[in-house]
Amino acid sequence: MFDWFSSGSSGAAGLDRMRAEFCQMLDAGRQVFEAATDAMLGKTDPEAVRESLFKTEKKINKSVRHLRREIVVHSTVHGAGSFPACLVLMSIVKDAERIGDYGKNLFDLATTAPIVQDNEWKTDIAQLTERIASLLSDCRDTFSTSDRDKALALISRAETIEDRCDDQIHRILTEEPPKAASYVLAYRYLKRVASHVFNVLTSVVQPVDRLDFAKKLPIARDKDSGEASKK
Amino acid sequence: MPLGPLKSRLPVVGRVLLFLALLFVFLVAIELLSGSMKVAGSDTARSILQGLDNPFAGLAAGILATVLVQSSSVSTSTVVALVGAGQLSVANAIPIVMGANIGTSVTSTLIALGHVTRSDEFRRAFAGATVHDFFNLLAVAIFLPLELATGYMEYTATWLVSLGITGTDTGFHNPATAAVKATAAGIQHGLASLGLAGGWLAILMLLIALIQIMGALYFITKLMKSLLADRIEEWLNRVLEQKGMIGLVIGVATTMAVQSSSITTSLLIPMFAAGVLSLEAGFPLVVGANIGTTITAILAATVTNQAGMTIAFVHFLFNASGAALFLPIPPLRRLPLQCARWLANAATRSRVWVLIYLGTVFVAIPLLGILIWKR
């Protein structure tokens, strides 16, 4: 009945601040991705980018926790009206963090098995990395301006890239001897299933801002699974 | 007029004017309450309040009254009006004000029960809520006997009032106070012109005043929260980033702004529950909320007299003394935190402890206190 009393503060300032920090996360994610893929494709020495890459990735993780805290405060102060925006942010913050994580995975690939041999695969992967880097940059701009039409166009570009990746994976698994590739993918997917189960479990024992992070767990952990974060 | 269009049309200036209007209604209510006591006559009012000569009965009454109205601002403002009307002495009012401090902490404790289905969340939320309770209980356990033995708060408040920060009986009359008094007198005359007199007039004035106080404070709180929500969000984020005593300042500022310690402490509960605010970082905020809430009684006292202002200052001094004793000394600072953690752990293991705690501290002990000590 008296809702109009409390309708004065839209919470726009807090949301704007969180969206700006999220955009910085996307920028940092793109930096990690570009540095990692350059190293993977032999364009740069992995050791030359290692320190800054890991530093940036840590910065992304720190932002995740910071944004989660801000989301809790924002939704507490502004109440139910802020929940849709907060839930969206809570969800996409995770995606921005994953971009950094996969960038780190690509960097691991650069240090263990870089793609050095010039062939059609390397050319294709190089083209895809350029398209993804460009997509990341455009995504950041589109998110900050909330341009719906541009977002729809970018979604189409992202889907095309995903389709291309699926096609290439299928080709590797079916046209070439599938042994190594299928084993690697099987392990990768098994690990991801276990990691997501881990993430669900952290929601029982960890505060909101530390969800999915293994550090400072209140339970004893097996040393072999002591990653900073389960991805 | 539909409220929808009004929502978007009520600008900040309008809200500020609305705040001033509500403050006016609140002050008129305080004046009306004082007036009702005068109409009732000294003997009637004193016979009702007589039992509160015993400090423990006063303490119990303060707890129970505040639990019932869920607002220490309402109960302390009422006490200020009673003291201002000369129906309650400052000395007898001090335990009531201390009891109001304990009673107001039940609100955040009840809010913490909303997290009862998730053990870890509930433990954190309940500890965050009851740290306020334990701080107030410990402060009363220390300062009530000290006050009874020395009367230092009453002396200090009387001295502060004598410096000139006083009520209306000092020769200084501002137009706002004059308007408040004129409006309250107008209401009284209006009721009297309906044929009401004596006890019935006093009861009706009292009822109108209490409804006005509760209504005005309810809407002031909502309005100020809506005006300052962005700023409060910014302040709370600052507490999360900068540990230490900044929480005290932010607790004082937030509560002064929204005129309700319950709003401030209740805002903290989801943050405690989510684990983004630790008990150590949140404790100064809770203590700050206790200090900030004293502004309401001071505002109420501006339309009373020196005695009214004295009890309002006692309320401030009591909460400031608690902060000065508990925050800087680590072993004392840890005490309410440890009590809250212990109770939260027990309550998480068995929810029956929640019922025992709430029933004992906020209902049974105050009721027994009144029955035993009220003569």
Chai-1 contact restraints between the chains, C-beta under 6 A:
chainA,res_idxA,chainB,res_idxB,connection_type,confidence,min_distance_angstrom,max_distance_angstrom,comment,restraint_id
A,W4,B,L3,contact,1.0,0.0,6.0,A-B,restraint_1
A,W4,B,L6,contact,1.0,0.0,6.0,A-B,restraint_2
A,W4,B,K7,contact,1.0,0.0,6.0,A-B,restraint_3
A,F5,B,K222,contact,1.0,0.0,6.0,A-B,restraint_4
A,F5,B,L223,contact,1.0,0.0,6.0,A-B,restraint_5
A,F5,B,S226,contact,1.0,0.0,6.0,A-B,restraint_6
A,S6,B,K222,contact,1.0,0.0,6.0,A-B,restraint_7
A,S6,B,S226,contact,1.0,0.0,6.0,A-B,restraint_8
A,S7,B,K7,contact,1.0,0.0,6.0,A-B,restraint_9
A,G8,B,R15,contact,1.0,0.0,6.0,A-B,restraint_10
A,G8,B,S226,contact,1.0,0.0,6.0,A-B,restraint_11
A,G8,B,L227,contact,1.0,0.0,6.0,A-B,restraint_12
A,S9,B,S226,contact,1.0,0.0,6.0,A-B,restraint_13
A,S9,B,A229,contact,1.0,0.0,6.0,A-B,restraint_14
A,S9,B,D230,contact,1.0,0.0,6.0,A-B,restraint_15
A,A13,B,D230,contact,1.0,0.0,6.0,A-B,restraint_16
A,G14,B,E233,contact,1.0,0.0,6.0,A-B,restraint_17
A,R69,B,L240,contact,1.0,0.0,6.0,A-B,restraint_18
A,R69,B,V276,contact,1.0,0.0,6.0,A-B,restraint_19
A,E70,B,N237,contact,1.0,0.0,6.0,A-B,restraint_20
A,V72,B,M271,contact,1.0,0.0,6.0,A-B,restraint_21
A,V72,B,A274,contact,1.0,0.0,6.0,A-B,restraint_22
A,V72,B,V276,contact,1.0,0.0,6.0,A-B,restraint_23
A,V73,B,E233,contact,1.0,0.0,6.0,A-B,restraint_24
A,V73,B,L236,contact,1.0,0.0,6.0,A-B,restraint_25
A,V73,B,N237,contact,1.0,0.0,6.0,A-B,restraint_26
A,H74,B,E233,contact,1.0,0.0,6.0,A-B,restraint_27
A,T76,B,L267,contact,1.0,0.0,6.0,A-B,restraint_28
A,T76,B,P270,contact,1.0,0.0,6.0,A-B,restraint_29
A,V77,B,A229,contact,1.0,0.0,6.0,A-B,restraint_30
A,V77,B,I232,contact,1.0,0.0,6.0,A-B,restraint_31
A,V77,B,E233,contact,1.0,0.0,6.0,A-B,restraint_32
A,H78,B,A229,contact,1.0,0.0,6.0,A-B,restraint_33
A,P207,B,A274,contact,1.0,0.0,6.0,A-B,restraint_34
A,P207,B,G275,contact,1.0,0.0,6.0,A-B,restraint_35
A,V208,B,A274,contact,1.0,0.0,6.0,A-B,restraint_36
A,D209,B,V276,contact,1.0,0.0,6.0,A-B,restraint_37
